[in-house]
């Protein structure tokens, strides 16, 4: 009997997959759904090559393997990360005892009780951004709200100056998504320039923060943190701050923008979400499940790991679109539909295992407050027929831009 080689297995299971394809989110989700049925584990030879998982159970198991054999380095299928370098991002691409040390400092800062202290501030910021566009009767929802609102939240919890919000958001958006309509070369150049600007800003601020009296914020905690008996260097702090800004901004922005497009055409659902106090929390969870943006990749660091009867060898990357897990019909009946009172099954929108998102409680509170205040002040809205149509993107995190909304007279209640 001839033993199948790794190359033979790759060829037998080959179905190329482009995580950056210029298609809609729905098209990508549909493609993953077909792959889930026809080839639940496949090999994509694009770029450096990676395996693609599509089932909830496999993706959940992969994420749990951190600290037990499969690590988050690199966290991108092409071997780069959000800042365009190949240095491990702190702490999401750090494993083992070092990762546990980082989380011991971070977890208390994002605990439910600590996050709840921000509720008044979040509501104030939320209404401040709504005030900025509501009198116009129309807005670019992403630029006016979905982007700056979580950005202001990150600045608050980090203890950074609010007046720097606009440029922080600009740098973060470019690092994550490049420039709208840009070529690979243009996006690479834009990311490089944003990285230089962001780095210059942070490396100027960090010495100032080191010399300043400590406050009750994440930055102060991490300035004093000791990992393996030593404080973080300026460069390590910069890498950590980049991650906090990008991770803290992108998921909430994406869920808000995707759900705004959804509700623009379904005012009955917009109202039903607030029809009873008990429905709001599960509705927020369902929207996170449905709009899940992250697409992590893991790299095998032991001899092999086994999925779908295939031994994936050391050094190979495994791509795990979380949206594929959260649309698995094994656990979610009619998975492409938004069902507010869906029978509970933990979604993977925040990941699972040791690298589960540290800011999940904050993200839930942000979304709950945003939806509540938007519904109070914009009971009706629609996509603006006179503006560009929404444009979706894939990549490191799925999202949507150009969400232009129009709201009729009577939708302008003051804060």
N, C-alpha and C positions, 0 to 999 in steps of 0.2 A: 504493500500500500504506500502511495506517495504522500508524504507529509506536506500540507499546504504551508508555504512560507508566508511571512508577513506581507511581502509584496503581492503574493497571490491573493491573500485576503483583502488587501486594499483594492486590488483590481476587481475582485468579485463584488465588493460592496461599494464600488465607486459611484458616487453621484455628486458631482461638484455643487458647491454651495457658496454663494457670494453674500457674506454678512453685510456688505456695503452696497448691495444692489440698488439701482435707482428705481425701485418699485414702491408701491404703497405698502403700508403695514398689513392691510387685509390680504394683499397678494402674497406677502411673505408668510403670513400665518396660514393661508391656504396651502402653500407649498410645503410647509412643515407638517400640516395635517396629513397630506398625501404621503409624505415621507414616513410619518408615524405608522401608517397602515402598511405601506409597501416595503419600507426599509428603515426600521426604527433606529438602527445604528448604521451609519454610512460613513464613507471616507471621501473627503473633498480634497482634490489635488491642487486646488487653487493656492497661489502664494506658497507658503511654507508647508501647506498641507495640515489638515486637522480632521478628527473624527467629529461627527455631529450626532448628538443625542436628541430625542424628541419626546420620550415618555416621561411622565411625572416621576415614576419610581426611580428610573435611571438618573435623572437630573438631580433629584433629591439625594440619592446615594452619593453621587459625585461630589456634591457640595459638602456632605458630611465626612468625606474622606480627607479633608484638610486635617493636618496633624496626624493622619494615619496612613499616608502614602501618596496622596495626590495633592499638590500644592497649588497656590494661586500665582505662580510665577512661570511664565508671564500671564497676564490677565487679558490678553488680546490674541486673537487667532493669527495675527501677522507678526507677533512678537514685540509690538510697541505698546506704549500706554498713553494715557490722556495727555501727558506733557511731552510726548514725542521722544522720550528717552527709553533706555532699557534698565535703568536703576529701579529696584523694587520699590513700589509705592508703599509708604508707611501709613497704617499698619495692614492694609488689605492684602499685600503680597508678602507679608512676613508671617511665618508659621512658628509652631512650637512654643517654647517658653518665652521667647521674645514677644510674640504676639500676645500671649497671656498677660505679660507685664504691661503692654500698651493698653489692653482692655481693662485692666484693673484701675488705671487712671481715668479712662474714658467712660466706662459704663456708668459710674455714679453721676457723671455730668449729664447723661441722657436718660436717667431713670424717670419713671412716670411722675413722681412727686416733684422732681427738679424741673421737668418740662412744664408741668402745670403752672409753675410760677410765671411762665412767659405768656399765659393766656391773654391777660389784659394788653400786653405789648403787641401781641400778634393781632388782636382785634383792632387795635388803634392803627397799626401799620396797614392792615387790610383795608380799612375804610379810607385811609389817607390815599392809597392808590386808586380806589374807586372814585374818590372825590376828583382825582386828576382827569378823569375822562367822562364822567357820567353826564355832565351838562352838554357835552358835544353830541350825545345821542348815538355815537358810534366810536369804535376803538379798534386798534390792533391789540387783541387780547393778550398775546404773548408779551409784546413789548411793554404794554401798559400795566399788566397785572401778573401773568403767570411766571414771568421771569423776575421782576423786581421783588415780588412778595416773598418767595423763599430766599432770595438773595439777602433781603433785609433781615430775615430770621437768622440766617447763618452769621451775619455780622453781629447780631445781638448776642447770640450764644457764644461766639468767639471773642466778643469784646472789642471788635474793630470799629473804626469811625464810620458812621452811616453816610457821611458825605462822600465816601469813596465807593458807594454802591454801584454807580453807573459804570465806572471803569472795571470794577471787579466782575460785574455781570458780563461786560463785553469780553474781557479776557477769558472767562470761563466758557462762554458760548463758543468762542473761536477754538479753544483747546479741545472741546468736545466735538464740535460739528464742522469746523472749518468755516468757510464763507459760503453763503448761498450761491449755488450754481457754479462753484469753483472747481477747477480741474484738480487732479491729484497734486500736481506741482504747485498750483496756487494755494491749495489748502495747506500743504506742507510749509510753504513760505509764511502763510498767515499764522499758523501754529507756532512756528519758530519765532516770529516777531512778538506774538503774544506772550510766549514763554520768557523771552528776554525782558519784556516790560514788567511782567508779573514778578519775575525773579528780582529785577532791580528794585521794585517797590518793596517787596518783602525783606530783602537783604538790607534795605535801609531802615525798615521799621523794626526788625527783630532786635537790634542792639538798643533801640529806644525802649522797647517793651521790657528787655532784660533789666534796664536801669530803673524802670518805673515801679512804683509800689504795686503789689499784687492785688488783683481784684477777684471776684467770684465768677470767673469765666474760664472757658476751655483753654484759651491761650495762656493764662496765668498758671493753670494746672500743669500744662505741658512744658512750660519754661522751667518748672521746678522738678519735673518728672526725672527719675533716674532709671535707665534701662541698662541692665547688666552693670549697675554701679556707677554709671556715668550719665551726665546730662546730655540731651540731644544737641548736636552741632547746629549751626545756622542752616547749613544745607539740608540736614535732616528735618529741621522744623519747616523749612520751605516746602519740601516734598509732602510733609504731613498737611500743611496748610492748603496746598493745591488740592489734595484729595478731599479735605473737608469742604472746600468751596465747591468743587465739581460734584461730589456725591450729594452734598446738601442741597444743591440747586436743581440738578437735572431731573431726578425722579419726580419731585413734586411739580415742577414745571411741566413735564411731559404728561402726567396724569391730569393736571388741570386743563391743559390745552386740548388733549384728546377728548376729555369729557365735555368741554365746552362745545366742540363740534357736534358731539353726540346729542347733547341737550338742545342745541340750537334747532334741531329738526324734530325734537320730541318733548314739547312743553308739558305733555301729560306726565312723562317720567320725571321731569324737573319738579313738578308739583308733588308727585307721589312720594318722592324722596323725603319730603317734609310733612307728609300726611299724619305721621305719629312720631313722638319722640323716640320710640323704640326702634324705628326703622333707620335712623340716620347712621348709626355706627356700622351695622351690617352693610348699608349701602356704600359707605366709604370703602369698606373692605372689598366689596364686589367691584367697585370702580378700579381699585388698585389691581385686583386680579385681572380684569379685562384689559387694562391699559399698561400692564407691566412693561417697563422699558429696558431693564438691564439684560445684557447678553454676555455673561462671564465665560472665560475659557480657563481651563486648568491644564497643567502639565504633569505627566506621570513621572514620579521620582523614584519608584521602586522598579523591580524587574518587569512587572506588568500588573495591570488591573483588568478585571473581567467584566464586560458588559455584553448582554445579548449573546452569550456563549463565545465571545471573541476575546482573546488575550491581547490587550493594547499595550505595546511595549514601552519601556523606559524612554523618556524624551519626547514621546508623541503628545500633541495637544488635543484636548477634548473640548469641543464647543457646546455650550449648553444654553440655548435661548430660553430664558425663564418663561417667556410668553407661551412657548410650546408646552411646557409643563402645566401652566395655568389654563390651557385650553384642552387638556387631555380629557376626552369624553368618558374615560374610565371613572373619573371622579366628578366631572362637571357635565351634567346633562345639558344639551344645547349650549356648548361652551362659548360660542360666539355671541350669545345673547347676554344682556345685563339683566340679572334677576336679583332684585334687592333682598328678597327673603330666601335666597338660595340655602339649601341645607348646608350647614357648616362643614367645610373641609379646608384645613390650613393651606393657603396659597403660598407660593414661593416668591412673591413679589419683593420681599426683603431678604431673600436667601434663606439658608438654614445652616445649622452647624456652627462651628467656631467663628466663622466670618459673617454670621447673620448681621444685617445692617445695624450699626450702633444707634442710628437716629430714627428707628422705626416709630417710636412713641411720639417723637417730635413731628415726623411726617404726617402721622395720623391726625394729630392736633391741628397742624397747619391746614390740612385738607378739610377737616370738619369746620373750622372757623371760616375758611375761604368760601366753601359752599353755602354756609349759613348766611354770611353777610351778602354774598352775591345774590342769593335768592331773595333776601329781604329788599335789596335795592334794585335788582334787575329781575323782577318776576317774569318778564318776557324778553327774549332776545332772539335774533336770527342771524344767520350768516349774511353779511353785507353783499348784496348782488352787484354792487358797483365797484367792489374791490377785488383784488386777486384772490383766487381760490386757495384754500389751505394747501400747504406743501409738506408732505411727510418725508422723513429721512430715517434710514436705518443706521447701522454702525455700532459704536460702543454702547449707545443707549438709544432706543427708538424714540422718536418724538415728532413734533409737528410745528411748523411756523406759518405765518400769514393767516392767522385765525382772526379775520376781520368781522366784528360783530356790529349789528345795528339793533337799537332798542327803541321802541316807540314812545311817544309822550306818555307820561304817567309812570315811567320806570325810573324816576330820578329822585326818589326819597333821599333826604339828607341824612347824614350820619348822626 
